Amino acid sequence: MQGGNISASHPHLHHDPVYDCTFCQHSTISHNILKETENFYLLADYAPLVEGHLLIVPKNHYACYGALPATYDQELQACKDEVARFQTHFYTAPTYWEHGVFHQTVFHAHLHCFPFGDVQYHSSSQRHQKILSSQDELRNWYGAKGHYFFLQIAHQKLLFAPDEDDYRYVIQSIFHPGIANRIPNAIRRTSLQRQAEGQPLIDSLFANWRLFQRQEEKV
């Protein structure tokens, strides 16, 4: 479905800056910016679940990735590929996660990138609605049905309907073991606890990112 149709059915998905949106305020997020591309920020999460937790955020204001135009797709994939190289080298393989408005806390599209390593979603659970092969399929779902949440492990891209039981299942089967792989006994930390404890993790992330960028320049 084309961007115009999505906008017609979701009138608040404009891309103009929103004054009370954290991700629209460059001055608010500037200290957490790892890199800027033409249309995206790579940000250190301010309350990281694990060291290496970062975000891919479009500069323009969209409610979720299902609302992004197809013109962003190639650049988004390049960002994900770069994050995968970084996290795999310094931490472990990434898991990508998007709330898709459902359970969002900042109402601006953002893709979480967690270095969780060896976690597995069992498709036999039949919790997902669709295995995606393109961003177009995500746009089509959002244009027709609205909210969703999204999980990607390796090349497996999964779209879920906004169901609380399915959401809890993913948190318990993916997030809990992913966090435990990196920080034992840290699963129950609140956002405030993660924020209070997060600065050393963020500092280490930045140090590794600077080293990674120097290595990339040599390639």
Buried (B, 14 or more C-beta within 10 A) or exposed (E): BEBEEBBEEBEEBBBEBBEEEBBBEEEEBEEBBBBEBEBBBBBBBBBBBBBBBBBBBBBBBBBBBBBBBEEBBEBBEEBBEBBBBBBEEBBBBBBBBBBBBBEBEEBBBBBBBBBBBEBEBEEEEEBBBBEBEEBEBBBBBBBEEBBBBBBBBEEEBBBBBBBEEBBEBBEEBBBBBBBBBBBEEBBEBEEEEBBEBBEEBBEBBBEBBEEBEEEEEEE
